[in-house]
């Protein structure tokens, strides 16, 4: 997926409007935040991306978290090949929640691990998660196991298991699902697999996959594969076309008008 990373970064750095980069940023932020209760519509999310503001009703926290999500994805694109570490995970959480009301609430401990017990509301019961005092050692162990594995036989299955284990730890007071999905996006690109966006319509299957993983890991694996197949069908053709069109140019300034529009 090196070529996809190059396209996304090129379109970002040259402010290409209407490209794959913008679509991925807006769709990823909208779906991941909406799954966690954000009230922003997709159109509002696009306005936040384009202008840093939105029209109509909405929460300031939702606006800030959408904007933060865009920035975190940008940072991940610049550090795709970096190893996963507990520090990187905590940094993702800190940047995702920066400027929100949680940041000024000590008990939320933004950028640090949870101070109080929490869990996952799955729609069919409550999934218990690790106790706060267990979190540091569990995250260290999870990351060590991930970094020592080969990531070769079946990346999606391995990423699904990592994600389930991360969610069962639920290391933060809030934002665990979003941080977990950002990690999956990064690690897919890192290990040469097309990334994916878990869309709102997949949420029931995604939660069932987390809940039933020990009994049937295929529920979550198949859901993530469906999301990956959609990503490949929706975004990769345009990314390929942009790459081919750009290959015939000698500089960013010579890029065809049809594929280069300044915001």
C-alpha positions in Angstrom: 0.0 0.0 0.0 3.0 2.3 -0.3 1.5 3.8 -3.5 -1.8 4.6 -1.7 0.1 6.4 1.1 1.9 8.4 -1.5 -1.4 9.4 -3.2 -3.0 10.4 0.1 0.0 12.4 1.2 0.4 14.1 -2.2 -3.2 15.1 -2.3 -3.0 16.4 1.3 0.2 18.4 0.7 -1.0 19.9 -2.6 -4.5 20.7 -1.3 -6.2 18.5 -3.9 -10.0 19.0 -3.5 -12.4 16.3 -4.4 -9.8 13.6 -4.2 -9.4 10.3 -2.3 -7.6 12.0 0.6 -10.6 14.3 1.3 -13.1 11.5 0.9 -11.2 9.1 3.2 -10.7 11.8 5.8 -14.4 12.9 5.9 -15.8 9.4 5.7 -13.5 8.0 8.3 -14.1 10.9 10.8 -17.8 10.9 10.2 -18.4 7.2 10.7 -16.0 6.6 13.6 -17.2 9.6 15.6 -20.9 8.9 14.7 -20.6 5.4 16.1 -19.6 6.9 19.4 -22.5 9.4 19.5 -21.4 12.4 17.5 -24.3 14.4 16.2 -22.5 15.9 13.2 -24.0 14.9 9.8 -21.7 13.9 7.0 -22.2 17.3 5.3 -21.2 19.0 8.6 -18.2 16.8 8.8 -17.1 17.9 5.3 -17.6 21.6 6.3 -15.4 21.0 9.4 -12.7 19.5 7.1 -12.9 22.4 4.6 -13.5 25.4 6.9 -13.0 24.3 10.5 -16.6 25.1 11.3 -20.1 23.9 10.5 -23.6 25.3 9.9 -26.7 24.2 11.8 -27.0 22.5 15.2 -24.2 20.5 16.8 -21.9 20.1 19.7 -18.7 22.1 20.0 -17.1 18.9 21.3 -18.2 17.0 18.2 -16.7 19.7 16.0 -13.4 19.6 17.9 -13.2 15.8 17.8 -13.9 15.8 14.0 -11.1 18.3 13.5 -8.8 16.4 15.8 -9.5 13.2 13.9 -8.4 14.8 10.7 -5.1 15.8 12.3 -4.5 12.4 13.8 -5.0 10.7 10.5 -2.5 13.1 9.0 0.0 12.3 11.7 -0.5 8.6 11.1 0.1 8.9 7.4 3.5 10.5 8.3 4.4 7.8 10.7 2.8 4.7 9.1 6.0 2.6 9.5 6.7 3.5 13.1 6.3 0.6 15.5 3.3 0.5 17.8 4.1 1.5 21.3 2.1 2.4 24.5 3.4 6.0 24.1 2.0 6.2 20.6 -1.4 4.9 21.7 -1.6 7.4 24.6 -0.5 10.2 22.2 -3.3 9.3 19.8 -5.8 9.6 22.7 -4.3 12.9 23.8 -4.5 14.4 20.3 -8.0 13.0 19.6 -9.4 14.6 22.8 -7.4 17.8 22.7 -9.5 20.9 23.3 -12.6 19.0 24.3 -14.4 19.3 27.7 -12.9 16.0 28.7 -9.4 17.6 28.6 -10.3 19.9 31.5 -12.0 17.2 33.5 -9.3 15.5 35.7 -11.2 12.2 36.1 -11.2 11.7 32.3 -7.3 11.8 32.4 -6.9 12.7 28.7 -3.7 11.2 27.3 -3.5 8.8 30.3 -5.1 5.6 31.2 -8.6 5.4 32.8 -8.9 6.0 36.5 -12.4 4.4 36.9 -13.9 1.1 35.7 -15.7 1.2 32.3 -17.2 -1.2 29.8 -18.6 -1.6 26.3 -22.3 -1.2 25.6 -22.8 -3.7 22.8 -26.5 -3.5 22.3 -27.0 -7.0 23.6 -25.5 -6.6 27.0 -22.5 -5.0 28.7 -19.0 -6.2 27.9 -16.7 -6.0 31.0 -13.3 -4.6 30.5 -10.0 -4.5 32.4 -9.8 -2.8 35.8 -7.8 0.5 35.8 -4.9 -0.9 37.8 -4.5 -3.7 35.2 -4.3 -1.4 32.2 -0.6 -0.4 32.0 0.7 -4.0 32.1 -2.0 -5.3 29.8 -1.3 -2.6 27.2 2.5 -3.2 27.4 1.9 -7.0 26.9 -0.5 -6.5 24.0 1.9 -4.2 22.2 4.8 -6.5 22.8 2.9 -9.5 21.4 1.8 -7.4 18.4 5.3 -6.2 17.6 6.8 -9.7 17.9 4.3 -11.4 15.6 5.0 -11.8 11.9 1.9 -10.1 10.5 2.1 -12.3 7.4 -0.4 -15.2 7.3 -3.6 -13.2 7.5 -3.3 -9.5 8.4 -7.0 -8.9 8.8 -7.4 -11.8 11.2 -4.4 -10.6 13.2 -5.7 -7.0 13.3 -9.1 -8.2 14.4 -7.6 -10.1 17.3 -5.5 -7.2 18.3 -8.5 -4.8 18.1 -10.7 -7.1 20.2 -7.9 -7.4 22.8 -7.5 -3.7 22.8 -11.2 -3.1 23.3 -11.4 -5.6 26.1 -8.7 -3.6 27.9 -10.5 -0.3 27.1 -7.6 1.7 28.4 -9.1 5.2 28.3 -12.1 6.8 30.0 -13.5 7.7 26.5 -12.4 7.4 22.9 -11.4 3.8 23.0 -13.2 2.7 19.9 -11.9 5.7 17.9 -8.4 5.1 19.0 -8.7 1.4 18.2 -10.0 2.1 14.7 -7.2 4.6 14.1 -4.7 2.0 15.1 -6.2 -0.5 12.7 -6.1 2.0 9.9 -2.4 2.7 10.5 -1.4 -1.0 11.0 -3.2 -2.1 7.8 -1.1 0.4 5.8 2.0 -0.5 7.7 1.8 -4.1 6.7 0.6 -3.7 3.2 -3.1 -4.3 3.6 -5.8 -2.0 2.3 -7.2 -0.1 5.2 -10.9 0.1 6.0 -13.6 2.3 7.5 -16.1 0.7 9.8 -19.3 2.4 8.6 -22.4 3.0 10.7 -24.4 0.2 9.0 -21.7 -2.3 10.1 -21.9 -1.3 13.7 -24.2 -4.1 14.9 -22.0 -6.7 13.2 -18.8 -5.0 14.5 -20.2 -5.0 18.1 -21.3 -8.6 17.8 -17.8 -9.5 16.5 -16.3 -8.0 19.6 -18.8 -9.7 21.9 -18.6 -13.1 20.3 -14.9 -13.2 19.4 -13.9 -16.0 21.8 -16.8 -18.1 20.5 -16.6 -17.2 16.8 -13.8 -14.9 15.7 -15.1 -15.0 12.2 -17.9 -12.6 13.0 -15.4 -9.7 13.6 -12.9 -10.9 10.9 -15.6 -11.1 8.2 -17.0 -7.6 9.2 -13.6 -6.1 8.9 -13.0 -7.9 5.5 -16.3 -6.5 4.3 -15.2 -3.0 5.3 -11.9 -3.6 3.5 -13.6 -4.8 0.4 -15.8 -1.7 0.4 -12.7 0.5 0.8 -11.0 -1.1 -2.1 -14.1 -0.7 -4.3 -14.9 2.9 -3.3 -11.5 4.6 -3.0 -8.8 2.6 -4.7 -10.1 3.1 -8.4 -9.9 6.9 -8.0 -6.5 6.6 -6.2 -5.2 4.5 -9.1 -6.5 6.9 -11.7 -4.9 9.9 -9.9 -1.6 8.1 -9.6 -1.6 7.2 -13.3 -2.6 10.8 -14.3 0.1 12.2 -12.1 2.7 9.8 -13.4 2.7 11.8 -16.7 3.5 15.1 -15.0 7.0 16.4 -14.2 6.0 18.5 -11.1 3.0 19.2 -8.9 2.5 22.5 -10.8 2.1 20.5 -14.0 -0.6 18.2 -12.6 -3.7 18.2 -14.9 -6.4 20.6 -13.8 -8.8 17.8 -13.8 -7.1 16.2 -10.8 -5.6 19.2 -9.1 -7.9 21.8 -7.4 -6.8 24.1 -4.7 -9.0 24.4 -1.6 
